[in-house]
Amino acid sequence: MVEPSRRELAVSRTVDPARERAEMKVQAFLDAAHELLAAGGDFTLQMVVERSGQSLRSFYQHFAGKHELLLALFEESIQASASQLAEELGEGGEPLDRLRTFVLAYHRLCLQGTARYAETPLQSRAMAQYAQQLLIYHPAEATQAFAPLVAILDGLLREARRADAVRADLDDDVAGFVLQSVMFNAFVPTIAGTPAADDPSASAEKLWGLLFQGLS
């Protein structure tokens, strides 16, 4: 059973007749948080409330606190990435080619969360920091947030196994390993303090080669 997202939970805390108004209020809080992250990289709940035009009481009717609001923002960013990847993958094609497309496209999306390639660097940095905290301190919530990406990749790996394009003994942990490898490769210049790749496409191709061929 798929767990509801934080946005869905926030809306569901209102009875059905008021659901449309709840949707609008929740979206107002999310939009305000997005704008504040883009402008300054962080925010307080009071700043969110003031920018949203709603009340603090209304905020707590939908969210338990700042962590839950950030989690809703993070889940929405993951879902947006999953939707974009699904669109790029389209229908049909050779299983291995589809798997390669996923790796290259997801690498590109991850790069958009780094200082060099982000359209909103402050927001990207703040969300990257939150994602790191989520993975370390709230692994169950992180697992739920990444579920849309894992579902797509699991499907691609099953297709590749059926076509004998990858090893038949790959287990369910492989999808997580691939996602971690792509994200770390995209973020490693920031982590290591080294210059970002001049040709990110070539970097992604090297990663794909390593994932597919290993070190042997």
N, C-alpha and C positions, 0 to 999 in steps of 0.2 A: 504494500500500500504506500502510495506517494504522500509524504508529509506536506501539509499546506505551507506556502511561503509565509514570511513574516508580514508581507503586505496583505495577503489573504486573511491572516489571523487578525491583523489590525482592523480590517473592515468587518470581519465576522463578529467582532465584539459589540456590534450594533444590531438591534433587531431588524428584521427584514424590511418593514415599511420605511426605515430611515437609511437603507443600504446605499442608495444613490448619494445622499448627503454625506454619508460616511466615506464613500469613495472619493468625493471631492475634497474632504478634509484631509484624508490620508495623503492624497496626491499633493495637496498644498504643503504639507509638512515635508514630503519627500523633495518637492521642487525647491523649497526654501533651503533645505540641507544641501542639495546639489549646488545651488548658487553660492552659498557660503563657503563650501569646500573649494569651489573654483576661484573665489575671490581671496580667501585667506588661508585655506588648507585646514582649518579647524573651526569649531563653533561651540557655543554653549546652548543649552536648551532655550534659554531666554531669547537668544538671538534667533533661533529657529521660530519660536512662537511669534516674535515681533514681525519677522519677515513674512511669515505665512498669513498674518492677519487673523489668526485663530487665538484661542485662549490656552493657557497652561492646563486648565482643567480638561479642555477638549483633547489636548495632547495625551494626557494620561488615561483618557478613555480608550485610546487606540494603541498606545505604546507603553511598555513598562518602564522605559528610560532611554537614554542616549544609545546604549549598546544595541537595543532592539531596533532603533531607528537606523543605525549604521548597518546592522545586519540586513535590514530590508533593502537599503541602498546597494549593498554588496550583492545580494541575491538577484536584484534587478539587473545589475551589470553583468553577472554571469549568465542570466537568461538571455540578455541581449546578445552576448557573445555566441551563445548556443544557437540562437535564431539566425544570426549572420552566417555561422559555419554551416548550418543546415541548408541555407539558401545557396551558398557557394558549392556545396557538395552536390546539390540537385539530385536527380534520379539517374540510376544506371551507371555504367562505366566499370572498368576493371577494379576488383576489390583492392588490389595493392595501390593502384593509382588514386583511389578514393582515400585510402589511409594516408598516403603521401600528401594529398591535398589538405587533409585535416591538420597534419603536423605543420606544414608550411603556413597555412592560414592562421592557425592558433598562435604560432610564433609571432606572426605579424601583429595580431591583436594584443599579445602580451607586451610587445615593444611599445605600443601606444600608451602603456602604463608607466613608461620610463621618462625621465626628465627630457631626454633628447627628442623623443618622438611624440610626446603627449601634446594634445591641443590645449589641455588645461593642466599644466604641470603640478600646481599645488593640490588640486583635487586628486590627481593620479597618485601623488606621493602619499597623501593622507589615506587613501583607500588601500594602497600597497602596505602601509604600516598597519592598518586595521586588519588586512588579510593575514599578515604575519602573526599578529596577536591571536587571531581567530584560530589559525592552524595549530598554534602552540597551546593555548589555554582553553579553547572550546572546540576540540576536534569533532565532536558529534554534530555541532552546528555547521562546521566547515564542510563535513561530509554531505550534509543536506544541501548546502549552498551550491556545491560543485556537482550535484546529481545530474542536472541537465547535460553538462559536458561529458560526464562519465557515461551516461546512457548512449550518447551518439558514438563515442569511441568504442564502447563495448559492442555495439552493433557492427561497426566497421571491422573490428577484430574477429567477430564471429563470421562475417562474410569472407574475410581473408583466410580463416582456418578452413572453412568449407571448400574454398578454391585451392587449398594446399599452397597458398602464397606465403604463409608464415607457419611456424612450428605448430604442430597439433597439440602439444603438451602445455601451451601457454595457459596460465590460470587467470582468475578474476582480478588478481592484483596488478596485472600488466597495464590496464588502462590508467590506474593511478600512477604507476611508474612513468608512463609516457607523458602524462600531464605534468608531473613534477619535473621531468627532464626538460620539457619545452619551456616551462616557466623559469627554471633556474638558468637555462641558457640565455634567455632573453634578459634576465635581470643581473647576470653575473658581472657585467662592467660596473654596475652600481655597487654590488657587493664587494668586488675585488678592488675597486678604485681604478680600474683600467679604462682606457678610451673605448667608447662604443664602436661597434663594427662599422666601417665605412660602407660595407655592402651587406645589409641585413639579410638579403635574399640568399647570398652565398653562405652566410652563417647558418641559416635555416637548412640549406641543402646539406651542409656538413653534419648537422645534427641528425637529419633524416638518414644519411648514410651510416652514421654510427648506430642509430636505433635499429636499422634494418640489418646491417651486416655485423654489428658487434665489433669486437677487437680481434676476431680470428681471421 
